[in-house]
Amino acid sequence: MVGEEKPAAATKFFLASLVAVAAIYSGMKKDDELVADFDLLSNEAKSVLKLNWNEAISSFKQDTSVFILGRGTGHEIAQEAALKPKETCQLHAESYSAADVQHGPMKLATSGLHMIAFIPNDTGKDGVIRAAWILATNGSKVFIVNGVVEGCTSLPTQNTKKPYLPKFHR
């Protein structure tokens, strides 16, 4: 018989996997610049741990379901982020592409729904901003990561000194 399952967010494993892939990639490509970036990345990760998202956390305490939005590179982050409330709080959370949310799930967005929208720094940016604005206008409480959207609450973020992800999209 298998023992009791205990919730544990696997974000550290997810992030460590990304860093491991980046390390392998930089070694294969002999990319000294990327290798040097690992020290910078480590320092920036420590700063992220100090960010205060208490307003969003307090808002989600009474929820039974939340939406997590993203698009482009932000959609993968939204998918990972949607697992965290499920794993740690037994809170139903669904990730949606900002494009897909406008084809049905937006009808579920009422004044009682809370959500987080991850705004990417790529071509998906405008779509997430538009979807977040529409959802907020319809009465949902929307928290924004990486930007400012009228009617939404912006959460503090850590601006990186280097864009790590775009290097892997080449």
DAZI-V915922 format. One line per field, one symbol per residue. psi: psi as a letter, one per 40 degrees, with the letter a starting at -180 (. if undefined). A space follows every 50 residues. Layout:
# DAZI-V915922
psi->???
This chain:
# DAZI-V915922
psi->iiihhhhhhfddddddddddddddddddefgdddddddddddddddddee ihfddddddedeieiiihiiibdeddddddddddddddefhhhhiiiddd defddddehaeehiihhhhifaeedddddddddddddeeihhhhhfahhh eihhiiihhieihddddee.
